[in-house]
Amino acid sequence: MIFEDALFAQLNGFAGLAALVGTEIYPDHVPQQAAAPYLMYFEVYREKNYVFSGYNGTSIFSVQISVYAPTKNQVRAIADQVSLALAAWPSTSSQVGFAIQDNEVSVWREDLELYEIDLDFDVFFTD
């Protein structure tokens, strides 16, 4: 499975997250008609791992997952479930060596009238 599909499957299949956002999980952009709460994720960069013989089939992906909700408590609860989903990922997929959260930024989006939490992760993934 390719990384983007595996990430979607992990987020979409995590019960605690599904209870809070349902199927409102979007790669790369959020449709105009989407109703909050929802989350959006995108790949920031990919670092392929090489050995003397060349690419070894593993990469470290840097991803940002942005959570949007109308209340602070709701956005925090969803962000916590995202963190739990990625922390559990190495134990549920042999393709994932680690998923480490690097950063978290919380803001009020005046243009959307929603709270937003951006979570940054590095994921070691075997293609």
Stockholm file with secondary structure:
# STOCKHOLM 1.0

chainA/1-127         MIFEDALFAQLNGFAGLAALVGTEIYPDHVPQQAAAPYLMYFEVYREKNYVFSGYNGTSIFSVQISVYAPTKNQVRAIADQVSLALAAWPSTSSQVGFAIQDNEVSVWREDLELYEIDLDFDVFFTD
#=GR chainA/1-127 SS CCHHHHHHHHHHTCHHHHHHHTTCEEESSCCTTCCSSEEEEEEEEEEEEEETTEEEEEEEEEEEEEEEESSHHHHHHHHHHHHHHHHHHHHHCTTEEEEEEEEEEEEEETTTTEEEEEEEEEEEEEC
#=GC SS_cons         CCHHHHHHHHHHTCHHHHHHHTTCEEESSCCTTCCSSEEEEEEEEEEEEEETTEEEEEEEEEEEEEEEESSHHHHHHHHHHHHHHHHHHHHHCTTEEEEEEEEEEEEEETTTTEEEEEEEEEEEEEC
//
